[in-house]
Amino acid sequence: MTEQEIHERDKRYLIQCLTRDLILWLMQDYGFSMQEAMDKLYNSHTYSLIENEKTGMYYQSAVYASTYLEDELNLTSPKTTISSC
């Protein structure tokens, strides 16, 4: 496996973990169904930032990324915290 392949694999894993954490957070704290949470995340500008390697958002914490998503979706701050990988 080349260094570039390892980097891509690791990046994809970090994106998957962050995506999972944000979807669970939307479901648990805002009561969205899994489909609603996925739709909200995958159709958000925040998700495009997560996928864009140049932003570095993919290696940030779910708490950090959730602040962007919360602002974008005009959500009221939840009372619980986000767990992560």
Summary of the structure (lengths in Angstrom):
residues: 85
radius of gyration: 13.1
end to end distance: 24.3
largest distance: 44.5
contacts: 213
relative contact order: 0.18
helix: 73%
strand: 0%
